[in-house]
Amino acid sequence: MEQAAWARDLAERLLAKPLPRRWAHTQGVAARAVSLAPILGEETDTLTAAAYLHDIGYSPELVDTGFHPLDGARYLRDVAGADERLCRLVAHHSCAVNEATERDLYDALTKEFAPERRELADALTYCDMTTGPDGRHLDVHERLAEIHSRYGPDHLVSRSITTSTPCILAAVRAVEAALTDVRQGGSGEVVTDPQGH
């Protein structure tokens, strides 16, 4: 858990005081990541580190574009010298390309950061989208409803979440299926429908 410990310290420094609720969410997402060890094995450390870092772009000292996945990934790359995979996971977490499109930042996001391997990206989406703002575990549908209620129907975050919903649900289903498979003695491999259905 070498990367995860480093990521936890960095995220705590950036989020705990200025954004305590965001820090609570982050800790919950990281706990969900640790719970995926049966299907991720050695990649659990990378996922847990990404879970700690996924929302650092909300930190007041990092805000640049106002799009937290891009701001966080740029900080990790340019200032923190983070592993390239962590930067990609943070940049693209929870189907971020759709919000990037809403913010006219799609080109910046996709030119600077290639997507990470689908299975790992899906695992991070699962962790984020099954954890509420206070760090509690939520069903994905409750989480989606919570986001919509927090931002309101006309906000660009709500619009991008609506667009992202099929991608989010497919990621959650893939991870849940892999967890069920491993509990039943299978390989536990995360298999994603390429069409996102």
Buried (B, 14 or more C-beta within 10 A) or exposed (E): EEBBEBBBEBBBEBBBEEBEEBBBBBBBBBBBBBBBBEBBEEBBBBBBBBBBBBBBBBBEEBBEBEBBBBBBBBBBBEEBEBBEBBBBBBBBBBBBBBBBBBBEBBEBBBEBBEBBEBBBBBBBBBBBBBBBBEBEEBEBEEBBEEBBEEBEEEBBBBBBBBBBBBBBBBBBBBBBBBBEBBEEEEEBEBEBEEEBE
